[in-house]
């Protein structure tokens, strides 16, 4: 199925969870936030949130600086 991740088209397996997608796109473990179709998904919900065809996903990482 096709989803958009951080503005780029990507083909993923049917039933892929948000947690699985995050592992595919980054090795970063901390300081991440994910939104699916504009709605933030709490980290505790990542394993249980299955992606659907056409979903728009943003995987964001916190940056430090001043």
N, C-alpha and C positions, 0 to 999 in steps of 0.2 A: 504494500500500500504506500501511498505517497503522502508525506508530510512536509512542512516547511520548518526548518530549524535555523533560528537566527537569520532568517531571510533567505536561506538557501534550500532549494528543493532536495529532498532526500527520500530514498526508497527504504522502507523498513519492513520487518516481518509483521504480519497480522497479529494483534494481541500484545505487541511490545509495550512494556510498562514505561512510565516516566523514569523510574529508577534504571531500567535497562538502557534507555536512550542516553541518560546522563553519563553512564559508564562508557558508552560508545563515543561520546563527543568530548569528554575531558577526563583527565586523570585526577583532577582536583577533587578533594573530598570535603573541604570546608569552605564556607563563605559563598555558597551557591544558592540561587533562587531560581525557580522555574515557574513560568506562566504558560498555560495552554489556552489558546483562543482568548487571551487577555485576562484570564483568571489565574491568580497565584495559586499554586498547588503546595500545600504545606509539606515539608519534608516527610512527615510521618505518612502521608498519603501517596508518596511516589510509587511504592511497590504495588499498590492496589489500583492505581490509575492507569487504565489501558488507553493507548492512543487509538484514534480512529482515522480513517482515510480523510485527508484534507485538513487535519489539525495544523494549527500554527503554534509552534513551540518556541519559546525564548528561554535560553539557559544563560543566566547572568551570574557573573562573579563579582564579588566585592573587591574594590581596589583601595589601597591605602595611599595616602598622599596628603599634600597640604597646599 
